[in-house]
């Protein structure tokens, strides 16, 4: 009579083979990912509110300064385009653990997003309560993301540097063993 392997025997073999697989530590930040995820929702609400307000201001108000009239719409468009690219860089930089995208995220946060949000919140000629209130929340979120993004970038750089040194050491050890044999 032939003995067929039981489920526990097969599972034990599978478990043993899984232990031999190389593992890699994940260094993407869940805190940063959640911040970006929540900021997407707030940015959509901020965008919709500002579309209504900016169209009202451009269509209905007479600006005393031509500069204020000229700056309002381009600032809003730059903020919108910057926000879209910033979210792309944040997700790819964090989830795929890519240093260049995380660096681009930080740069896009510093400029143009922070100046655009400050202008839309405080430096327009006509400021609605939504402008100031939502602008303060948006500015605070940007500062928190800037800090969390910096910490995530620092972790990614440290991990990738250690991985590079480890690969160099393994290559050097392999060359030594070939020379010795």
N, C-alpha and C positions, 0 to 999 in steps of 0.2 A: 504494500500500500504506500502510495506516494504522499508525502507530507506537503501540504500547500501552506505558504506563509500566512500567518494571521495578520490581522489589521495592526496589532501593536508592533509586530516585527517590521512591517513595512514602514510604519510611522517612525519607529526607532531609526531605521536606515535613512529615512528622509531627514529626520532631525539631525543625524550625524553629518549628512552631506550639507545641510544648511549651515552648520557651524563652520564649515570649511570655506564658505563663500566670503570674499572680501567685503568688509563693511566700510562705509564712509559716513562720517559725521555730517549731519545737516547743520549748516550754519546760517540758514535764513531765519529771520526773526518773525515769530508769530505776532508779537506786539506791534511791530511795524506793519505787518500785513493787515492786521485788524484796524489800525489807524487809517491806513490808505483806503480800506474797504468802507469804513464809516465816512471818511472824507468825500468819497465819491457821491454818496447820497446827499450830503450837505451841499456839495458843489452843484448838483443838479437843481436843488431848491434855490441856491444862490443865483444860478444862471437864469432860472425862470423868473425869479423876482427882479433881477436886474434887466432882463429883456423888457419887461413891462415898464420899469422905471426909466430906463435909458430912452426907450421909444417915446415915452411921455415927455421927458425933458427936451429931447431933440425936436419933437413936433410942436410942443405947446409953449415952451418958455423962451423968452428973449434974453439972451446972455449979454451981460454988460462987457464982458471980455471976449474977444474973438479967440484968444488962446484957449479959454475954457471950453468954448463951443467946439473947437477943433480937436481938443484932447479927449473928450468924453467917449466918443464912439471908438476911435482906434485903441484907447486904453482897454475898453471892454473886450474888443475883438482879440487883442494881444493876450489878455488874461484868459479868454476862452481857449485859444489855441495852445497857450502855454500849459494850461491845466490838463488838456488832453494828452499832450506829449509827456508831461510830468508823471501822470498816472501810468502811462506805458513804461517809462523808464523805471518807475518804482516797482511795478510788478515783475518786469523781466530782471531787474537788478537784484531784487530780493529773492524771488522764487527760483530763478535759475542761477543764482549766486554769481552774478557778473559784476565785476568791479567798475568797468566803464559806464554801464547803465546806472549804477548807484551814484557814481560821481556826477553824471549828467542830471540825475534827479536832484541832487543837492544844488548844483549850479542853477537849474531851472527854478528851484524854490527861492534862491536868493535873488536872482534876476531872471525873468521879469515879474514873477508872481508877487513877491513882497511889495515892490513899489506900486504895482497896479492895484493891489488890494488897499494899500494905504491911500492912494489917490481916490479910488472909488468910495472909500469909507469916510475920508476926512477933508480932502482938498478940492472937492468940486464946488462950484458956485452955489448950486442948489442941492442941499442934503436932506433926504427924507429920513425918517427914523429907521426904516429898514436898512438904508445905506450904512448908518453908523452901527447899529446893532449887529447885523449880519457881518459887517466888515470886521468888527472886533472879534467875533467868533472865528471868522475865516483866518484872521491874522494870528490868533492864538493857536489854531490848528496847524497853521504853517510853521510856527515856531516849534511846536511839539514834534511835528514830523521832521523838521530840520535836525533836532536833537536825536530823535530815534534813528533817523537815516544815517547820521554821522556815526552813531554807535554801531549800527549794522554794517556800515562800510568798514569801520575799524576792525570788526570781527572777521569780515570776509577777507580783508587784506592779510590779517594775521594768519588765518587758516591757509590761504593760498600760498603765503610765503613759507609756512612750515611744510606744506605739501611739496613745494619746489625743492626745499633743502633736503627733504627726505628722499625725493627722486634722485637728486644729485648724489646723495650718500649711497643709495642703492647702486647707481651706475658706477660709482667709484669702487665700491666693494666688488661688483661683478668684474671690473677690469683687473683688480688685484688678484681675484681668484683665477682668472684666465692666465695671468702672468705667472702665478705660483704653480700652475699645473702644466 
